[in-house]
Amino acid sequence: MFRRILGLSFVVFLLLGFVASEAQAAKLTVIVVADFSTLDLVPTPSGGPFYIGGTLWDPNSGQQIGVFHCWGFFILPDGSLGVVNQEFDLTGRGKIILTGVEDEGPRAITGGTGQFRNVRGEATGIDLSAFPVFPVTFELIGAGK
């Protein structure tokens, strides 16, 4: 009986810890300004590789806060869909790395450096309707302060 109670207590402890850690996700929103002068792509009939860079801006202060890099492969003949890796280099804080499909859906945070070296989570709130300017909201779990 004692083992059963101890085991159940341990499971409850783990579940509460998981819920608490998920609830502590920090949100960070940036504005990306992609720079078309950096666009490099190699079109083929079935798609091709590409790169585009840009800058990151704080939506509250209007200050530049970093550099943006995006590379991947566009897969439709009109170039409207692609798979991407993205690096959000937040000056003095570290980098957040994303991967996923180039659309407005959530993208996985696959890692980071500096304050973000233990980060996981997802990027949401990606609104590409005004591309090359678009917001990204990071829901960060495990990021440093």
C-alpha positions in Angstrom: 0.0 0.0 0.0 2.8 2.4 0.9 4.6 1.7 -2.4 1.3 2.4 -4.3 0.8 5.7 -2.5 4.5 6.6 -3.0 4.3 5.7 -6.7 1.1 7.7 -7.2 2.6 10.7 -5.3 5.7 10.5 -7.6 3.5 10.5 -10.8 1.4 13.4 -9.4 4.7 15.3 -8.7 6.0 14.7 -12.2 2.7 15.8 -13.8 2.6 19.0 -11.7 6.2 19.7 -12.6 5.4 19.3 -16.3 2.3 21.5 -16.1 4.2 24.2 -14.1 7.1 24.2 -16.6 4.7 24.5 -19.5 2.9 27.3 -17.8 6.2 29.2 -17.3 6.8 29.7 -21.0 8.1 33.1 -21.7 6.8 35.1 -24.6 9.0 37.2 -26.8 7.8 39.0 -29.9 10.0 40.4 -32.6 9.3 42.1 -35.9 11.3 40.8 -38.9 12.2 43.1 -41.7 13.5 40.9 -44.5 16.0 42.5 -46.9 15.3 41.6 -50.6 18.8 42.8 -51.5 20.1 39.7 -49.7 17.8 37.2 -51.5 19.7 34.5 -53.3 17.9 31.6 -54.9 18.5 28.9 -57.5 15.3 28.2 -59.3 14.7 24.8 -61.0 11.5 23.3 -62.4 10.9 21.6 -59.0 12.0 24.3 -56.6 15.4 25.2 -55.3 17.6 26.5 -52.5 17.3 30.1 -51.2 18.6 32.5 -48.6 17.4 35.8 -47.3 18.6 38.0 -44.4 17.2 40.9 -42.5 16.9 42.7 -39.2 15.0 42.2 -36.0 13.1 44.9 -34.3 11.4 45.3 -30.9 7.7 46.1 -31.5 7.5 48.1 -28.2 10.6 50.3 -28.5 11.1 50.4 -32.2 14.8 49.6 -31.7 16.7 47.2 -33.8 17.5 44.2 -31.6 19.2 41.7 -33.9 19.8 40.0 -37.2 17.6 37.5 -39.1 18.8 34.7 -41.4 16.5 32.4 -43.3 17.5 29.6 -45.7 15.9 26.5 -47.1 14.3 25.1 -50.2 11.2 26.3 -52.0 9.2 23.4 -53.3 6.4 24.6 -55.6 7.1 25.9 -59.1 5.8 29.4 -58.1 8.0 29.4 -55.0 5.0 29.9 -52.7 5.9 27.2 -50.2 9.2 26.1 -48.8 10.9 24.4 -45.9 13.1 26.7 -43.8 15.6 27.0 -41.1 15.7 30.4 -39.4 18.2 32.1 -37.1 17.1 35.0 -34.9 20.3 36.5 -33.6 19.3 38.8 -30.7 22.2 41.1 -30.1 23.9 40.4 -26.8 21.4 37.7 -25.8 22.0 34.8 -28.1 20.3 33.0 -31.0 17.0 31.2 -31.4 16.8 28.6 -34.2 13.6 27.5 -35.9 12.7 24.9 -38.5 9.5 24.2 -40.4 7.4 24.9 -43.4 7.4 28.5 -44.6 3.8 29.4 -43.7 2.0 31.1 -40.9 1.6 27.9 -38.8 3.7 27.3 -35.7 7.4 26.4 -36.2 9.5 24.4 -33.9 12.2 26.0 -31.8 15.0 23.5 -32.3 17.6 25.2 -30.2 19.6 28.3 -29.4 22.7 29.8 -27.9 23.5 32.2 -25.0 20.4 32.9 -23.0 18.5 30.5 -25.3 20.9 27.5 -25.1 18.4 25.3 -23.3 15.3 26.6 -25.1 12.5 24.7 -26.6 9.0 25.7 -27.6 7.4 27.1 -30.8 7.1 30.3 -32.8 3.6 31.5 -33.4 1.9 34.6 -34.5 3.7 34.6 -37.8 1.7 36.9 -40.1 3.2 37.0 -43.6 0.4 39.2 -45.1 2.7 42.2 -45.1 5.9 40.4 -46.1 8.8 41.4 -46.0 7.8 42.8 -42.6 6.2 40.3 -40.2 5.9 39.5 -36.5 7.0 36.3 -34.8 6.1 35.4 -31.2 8.3 32.9 -29.5 6.8 30.8 -26.7 10.0 29.9 -24.9 10.5 27.1 -22.4 13.9 26.7 -20.8 15.3 30.1 -21.8 17.6 32.0 -19.4 16.6 35.3 -17.9 
